[in-house]
Amino acid sequence: MIKLAAIIAAILVYLGFQSKEKASASASGSTASWALPADYLTGATDLDSLYEKHGRIHNLDWRLLKAVAQVESSENPLAKNPLDPSYGLMQLLCQDDGMGSCRNKLNVLDWPPESKEKLFDPDYSLHIGAQILAWNIDRYGQNKGIAVYNSWEAHSEPSDGPFPNQGYVDKVLSHYRNLDGLRRV
């Protein structure tokens, strides 16, 4: 596990999210705020418990949260899309504030993070992403809520679509269906 911590620390240094000093401490076995749970690599069920937790808190089917994470990041908590820029499991948009955090407003509890490193914490990413998705679904309905999660521009489209990002919505719903989510609705 120490080798894995060293690899993750090196990646975070390379991406500019962590200092070399903090990386050295992390690689030597001390825990950092961004560190993945020790049992993360044992399987998807570790993430499933987080999906269930945040689904319960925000009155969402945990399978829908998982489907969004599968499409957004392939369930990779360390995912980064420099084009948006978006980060982590739920690919949270974070416009750099020049001080190591995010300047964009999301109007959800616990945003912005104290540092970009926090975006790689699966629990934090789901905490923020579930709030956004729940608000979108409450406001726009399931399909449009999913579309708006991925692209704010979809908020002005008709409720039944099609949306500019309809392919994204269809992909999330396909993953959701494969997780047996749509059969339970």
BELTA-V304868 format. One line per field, one symbol per residue. burial: 1 if it has 16 or more other C-alpha atoms within 10 Angstrom, else 0. A space follows every 10 residues. Layout:
BEGIN
burial=???
END
This chain:
BEGIN
burial=0000110111 0110001100 0110011000 0001110000 0000001001 1111100101 1111111111 1110111111 0000011111 1111000000 1110000000 1110111111 1111111111 1111111001 0111111111 0001100000 0010110110 0111111000 10000
END
